[in-house]
Amino acid sequence: MSGQAWESEEIRPSTVHRAYGRGASGFDAYVGTIPGYRTHLRVSASRMGLGDGPGLRLLDIGCGTGVSTEALLTTVKGAEVVAVDASTEMLAVARKKNWSPRVTFVHSRLETLAEAGIEGPFDGILASYLVSNLPDAEHGLRLLLSLLAPGAPLAVHDYAVGGPRGRTRWATANWSYLLPMASMRWGVSDLARYRMKRVGGAGGPEQMVHRMERAGFEDVRVQTVGGVQQHLVHTFLGRRPDEPDLVGERYARSSAVPAGRWEVSPDPGPGPDDAAAEPVTEGGPGDPGYADEIPDEVREDTGGAGDAGADETGADEAENPAGPADPADTEGEPPTPPSGNRQV
């Protein structure tokens, strides 16, 4: 069997978590080479506008090795965070780090959270690079809606590339940087190629906004990030209506099936309805989303090497291993979470 045939059989939406598992040990090194990766996650978390965190219960769905978990801890200080991922290997890397006792790690897929003992309501949800990996994006968004408290926000932090210009920019970013670095630092170049094709065919910001609105979210907004990832990575915000959508919630809960059987028709990308979606007004890198403003410390280039620090408020400075970055990207690595850990 050729390598290409193996890749096409092995990596698909319902099994992509296994590919992430193969690359778990190299994931942090890989994302550490992407300019602004951690800062952009902090910006998306801040854009939910949650303010001070004590008393808030947040869900980090698709937490991976905990980079997005750290973003929530540092932007919504004092919140309780339930961090979930479908890959045991990615979670194993996350659990080796030092964490606040407010963090609980859970091994589960989105559709089996109740079986893992995790139920809503949550005061906010961060889904980073998750929706583009789901077998059916709209179905997954309905499940996320059902987990939110009325009025609570969802932040989808993900790639979205639309139109010839966006797809060309995405292809250039992959062939010139992301794919070579994935081969050198991540060790799963087949997964990187899979992601390149899937994101490239999933539609642009308009399609994502359209999916969120169909799933029942209100006040849906989109903002891009800064630097070399501008107009590639976006924050998509939406709120659960104050009046609960009981029909939508029942649909989401009744259509959740065990992980081994979740073979919902794969999201084919933009369909006829998506193609007719009206253009959206995209906020720029400085757009605060639901927040009044993005604090300077969220966007600050702290220069950290990733996970070497000792607490939430400071980390040892180290040279960025990525080499020279785009001059427009002034964002760097965030502080490291505090010590302690709870696991499920």
N, C-alpha and C positions, 0 to 999 in steps of 0.2 A: 504494500500500500504506500502510495506516495505521501510525502510530508504534507502536501497541500490537501490531499483527500482526508488525512487524519485530522487536520485542523478544522476542516469544514464539518466533519462529523462530531468532533469533540466539543468545539466552542459554539454554543448557541445560547439564546437568552435563558433557557431553563437550566443550563448547566454552566453558565459563565463563572459562577462562584468557584467552581473547581479550578478553572484556569487561574483565577486570582490566588487561590491557595498554592498553586505551583510557584507563583512568583512572590509569595508573602515575604520571604526573607530579604528580597531586594527592593521591596516597594518603597520604603522610606528613602533609600539612597536614590531611587529614580525620581520621586517627586521633589526631592531636595535639589535636583538640577533644573527644575522648571521655574523660571523667574516668577515670583509673586504667588506661588501656589498656596502657601499657608496664609499669607496676608489676604488673599482673595476670599478664602474661607472665613476669615474673621470678619471681613466686610459683609459677606452674605449673612452671617449670623447677626451682626449688628443691625442690618437693615430690617430685621423683624421688629425692631423697636420695642423690645421687651423691658429695657431699663434694668433696674437692679433685680438680681435673681433670687434672693431669699424667699422661700415659699413657692417658687415656680418649679414645675415638673416638666422637663423637656425630653424629647425623643431625638436621638441621633440615629437615623435609620440608614444602614449601609456605612457603618463607622469605620470599617477596614481596620487599619493599624492604629486608629485613634487620633489621626491628624484633625479630623473634623470635630471630634470630641473635645480636643484642646481648644479649638476655636470657640465652641460654646462656653467652656469654662472661663475663658479669658474675656469674653464679651458680655456674658450674662452672669456676673459674679455672684456666687452663693446659690445658684440653682442646682437642683437635683437633676442628673442626666442619666437616662437609660440609653446605653449605647448597644446597638444591635447589628450583627452581621451574619451572613449565611455561610461564611468561610471560617472553619475552625482554625485554619492555619493563620489567617489574618488576625483573628482574635487572639491567638497565642502570642503573636508579636506585640499586640496592644497590651496584653496583660502583664508583660514583662516590664513595662514602663512604670514609673511612679505616678500614682493618681490620688486624687482627693477621695475620701470615703463617700463623697456624694455621687460617685460614679458607679454604676452597675453595668457590667458587661453581660450580654445575653446572646447565646447562639440560636439564631432563628432566621427564617425567611419572613418577609413581610406578611404573607398570607397565613402564617402559622403562629403569629405572636400570641394569640389567646391560648394556644396549646402550650406555649412556653411560659404562661403565667403573666403575660404583659398585656394590660388593657388600658384604655384611655379613661378619662380624658387627659390630654396633655395640653399644657399652656403654650406650646410651640413645638414645631418639628423642623429639623434640618435634614434634608435629603441631598447629600452631595454625591454627584456622579452615579446616582442610583436609578433615576427614572429612565435614563437612556439605556440602561441595562435590563429593564424589566421585559418579560415576555409580552405584556400588554400594558402600555404606559397609562392609558386612561383608566383601566381597571385598577391599577396600582394607586392612582391618584384618588379614586373613590375610597379605597381602603384607608389611605392617609386622612382623608376628610373625616371619616367615621371615627378616627382616633383623637381628633381635636375637640377641645372645649368650644362652645359657641363663641364666635368672635376671635378665636385664637389663630395665629398665623402659621403658614407653611412657607419655608424658604427652600426652593429647589435650586441647588447650585450645580450647574451642568453646562455642557457644550450645547450649542445650537447654531447651525450654519445653514443659511438659506440663500438661494439664488446662485447664479454662476460665480459671482464675485466671492461670496462667502465660502462656497465649496472649493474654489481655487485657493483661497487663503488657508483653508483647513488642510488641503492636500500639501501645500507648500510647507506648513508648519510640521506636518508629519514626516515628509520625506527629508526635510532639511535638518530636523532636530529631534522630534519625539521618537520616531522609529529607531534612529541610531542610538539614542540614549537608552531606550528600552532594551535594546540588544546588549549594550555594555553594562548597564546598571541594574536592570530589572530581571533579565534572564527569561522573559516570556515574550519574545518578539512576535510570536503568532497571536497572542492576545492583543498586542498593540495594533497589529494589522486588522484584526477583527474589529477593534474599537474604531479604527479609522473608517472602515467601510460602514459600520452601523451608524455612527454619528453623521457621516456624510450623506446618508440616505434617510435620515429621520426628520428632515425639515428644519426650518429656521425658527426664530423667536415667535413669529406669528402662529405657527402650528402648535407650539408648546402652550402659548396663551390660550389658544382655542381649546386644546385638550383640558386645560385646567378649568375653563369656564364650563365645558360640557360635563365635567366631573362634579360640578356643584360649587366651586369656589367663587367668591365674590371679591370685588376690588382687586382684580388681578393686575399686576404690574411687572415690568421687566426692566432691569438695569444691567449694563455691561460692567466689566471690570477694567482696570487700567493696564498699561504696559503692553507687552507683546501678545497678551491673550485678549486684548480688547476686541470686541465683536465676535469672539469665539466662545468665551466663557461668560455666562450670564447668571444673575440672580432673578429667579421667577418667584414672585410673592403672591399669595392668595390667602384669604381668610375663610373660615367656616362661617356661614351666616349666623347671626344672632339667634334667629329662629331655626332650630334644628331641622334639617332636611330628613325627616323620618323615612320617607320612601327611599331616598338615596342611601341612607345608612342601612336600611334593611337589605337593599340590593347588594351593598358592599359586603355585609356580613354573610349573607346567604351564598354569595358566589365565591367566598374564600374556601379553598380546598387544600388537602394535604400537599406538602411540597412535592412529593413524588408524583402527584397527579396533576400538578398545575401546568397543564399544557394548553393554556388559553391561546387562541389563534394569535400568532406572533404579530406584533404591531408592524404593519407593512410600510410605515412611514406615511408621508402625506397622501391622503386620499382625496376624493373629489371635494368633500366639505372643507378639508384642510387647505386645498389649493385655492378655495374661494375666500379664505380667511382674510379679513381686512388687515391692512398694514397696522402695526402697533407703533406707538411712540416709545422709543427705547431711551431710558435714562442713561446718562453718562457715568463714568467712573466715580464721580463725586456725589451722585444722587443717593440720598440717605434712605430711600424706600419708605417704610413706615416710621422710621425714626426721625427725630427732629434734625439730627446731624450724625455724621460718622466721626467719633472721637479721633483725635490725632493719634493716640496710641494704637488704635486699631490699624491705621494705615502706615504707621511708623516702620521704617526699615531698622529692625533691631539687630540684624546681622547674625542671629544665632545659627548654630549648626543643626538645630533640630531638637534632639531629645537629650542634650547634655546638661541642661540647666537643672536647678534644684527646687524651683518654686514657680508660682503663677506670675510673679511680678518681675522676674529677672532671669536672665540666662547668660552664660558665658558667651562672649562674642567670638566668632570664628569666621574665617574666610569662606565665602560661598563656593562650594565645590563645582558649581555649574560653569565656572569660567565667566568671561565677559557677558554681561546682559545688555539688553536694549536700553539705551539711555533714558527712554521714556518710562521704563519700569523702575521705580524707586522703592519697590516694596521688597521686604525680606522675610526672614524667619521669625516666628513668634516665640514667646517664652514657653518653657516646659511646664506641664501640669505639676501639682504638688504631690507629695508622697501619700501612700495609702491606696487601697484598691478593694473593691467588692466585686465578686464575680457570681454569675449564675450559669 
